[in-house]
Amino acid sequence: MGGSAPRRDHRLPVETTSFVDRRGELAAGRELLARTRLVTLTGPGGVGKTRLAARIAAAVRRTFPDGVRFVHLSGLDDPALVPLAAADALDLHDHSARPPLHALVERLRDRRLLLLIDNCEHLLPACAELAAALLHGTTGVRILATSRHRLGLTEEHLLDVTPLPVPDPDGDLTSPEGYPALALFADRAAAVVPGFRLTAANRGAVARLCRRLDGLPLAIELAAVRMRVLDVEQLLDRLDDRYRLLTGGSPAALPRHQTLRAAVDWSHELCTEREQLVWARLSVLAGSFDLETAEAVCAGEASSGGAAALTGDDVLDAVTGLVDKSVLSRESGPDGIRYRLLDTLRHYGLDRLRRLPDEEPAARRRQRDRMLSRATACERAWFGPGQREIVARLRADQDNLRAALDFSLTAPDERLEGLRLAGTLWFYWHACGAPREGRHWLDRALAANPDPTRERARGLWIAGLLAAATKDLTAGLALARDAHALALDLGDEAEAAHAQYVIGVITLFMDDLPTALKHFETSVARGPVPGQHLSLYGLDQVELACALGFLGEADRAVEVCERARRMCERHGEEWVHSYVLRMLALAHTVQRDWQQAEHHARHALRLKLAVHDVTGIALTLDLLARVATETGAHERAAVLLGAADHIWTGIDRDRWGSATLKSARSDSETRSRAALGAPDFRRAHERGRVLGTDLADTVDYAVHDTVTRDANATRPRSPHATTGVHLTRRETEVAELVAQGLANQQIADRLIIARRTAEGHVERILGKLGFSSRSQIAAWVTAQR
């Protein structure tokens, strides 16, 4: 059980400022990707590798039917997490027992996609291993990487990203638009001085300024912010003074890395002391963060090393100043505004922090405490109405959670807090489709904390649950039993009950239904013990209903589910509720009450989509396919099987090896194939497979499609029999474009989707409406207006 999480946006980053022309590099990047499978953009920090890579990826995205995905590595320090970060970006929820990298390659074997891996330089061996595995194990995956250093693979082609060209300040400047460095400065300066533009009077000074900055985009942007208080000539004079100090008065140019350092140094010196201190302390935050986290990490009393005391208001003022100076970037998040330090500026701040005695460990400890406090609050609120918001918030904080765990498990005297944080996040690892990463942290935390504590008891049963989620049932059962024994020794009823749930669910996974039934009958009859999480007590009831249903005791299963449903509804809970509804649907299939089974399964799907429970969606689609088969809606069954099969490829093609799940799916396929004939079944299954690439469209079809509701569903319908047909939002858009006379490729271009996806939409529209030609779709659209 598990697998829900609103995913972080792993599409291409949204541009918040204009992109300066790099037509040559864009063309070169596109050409390289057309003929090779690994292209690495190399260059110094601040040169614009990430922006250029995103532009190249956007330019070629239509050639990749399975899309473009962006892998963020700047906030990651543990090389073992690199393949998990890639799987996360690809929205893969692997639950197999294979090593993460092997599982990733298997999942991508038949995909045609572009993977953009950003900021590889601090994780070069792991990134090289990932790239090599994908190049050798797949045929349709291409990789676009950014790094200050090459990956070192023989298949790698390099694209050197150089600074922006700058004209001779004393030459002909009548056409400055041909020089992107000048255009960049003018654009950023206009953001702080409305109305600023390049003129005959200032072009020479701007050109000299950009030349002194070596055409480095980040250095130019930081300098342009100073236009709020200085004009171009003053800016140039100040910069020249600084460079003379750095070169000892020599006219020799600075090395390029020192040019950027000088520009950042200058920005730092123009900050107030409070802003400098906040900049340094914020550098321990990986990824984005909200204001409350900034205050928790930065505020505090004066330190023994001489750092000033800061209040929450001081931090707010400093954050405002750093945003104004372009040191911090501002972005929207799931719960409001968030902030981010560019990687170059974060490392600069960290270097400054390390110069202050005892400041770094203190800041990291405050960051860890903030993450632990947030995780604890989220766990307490988990069985309630705010689950979607909780998961979105934790997803946004993922890099900071990792940083907090890594600090705790490597710093002296912090290891127990690391185990406590990893254990508090049990619902995140389990319910949000991250069992592999959860087990990674729990294995480390348990190894670092051998003493018999409540935290260890909790860590053991969670590790057992996550082991079971990745098909390591034997290890999972041993861990859960160790947890149960330790909890009993400690007299901790709650952790003992939690461990008992894991023992029972693994017994169920092992298909020992009678033993699982007795186990969960005892747990449910006992009721929740003090301190037991209601989610796990709710799951006790779900698993009891599951065992009853599989053993044919459908009436009792329905009773159990109805009690559990009332408990979920009282608390406004959705995740456990969606599993209760699925079990209710399963019980009604045992009773052969197909109408009630479908009703509850559709309701379950809506909730599962709301919490992005990918595993639950796949399980429920399998169940709906069986209902469709039993009611003679064989085309619908084939479509649902196709969608389910596609989703299962990202989880476990083998459906966890469950004999029950596999036999039910096999029976649906056999009967639908026989009823439709192999060619029609294959076409319907392929429609479903394409549909399965979009979870929202998949659920929309499964919940609303009613064109194949009875035994006559496989017969051709009259083109006029379209009353009550429901097209999804995307299908409605496609139908409108068909009515405008657009071909499939034109539709794909207009909607920025793959041609194959457009073809699948058109085919589903034809099937729903009972039509055989595009002209019939056009006539129908016209009639609806």
Disulfide bonds with the S-S distance in Angstrom:
none
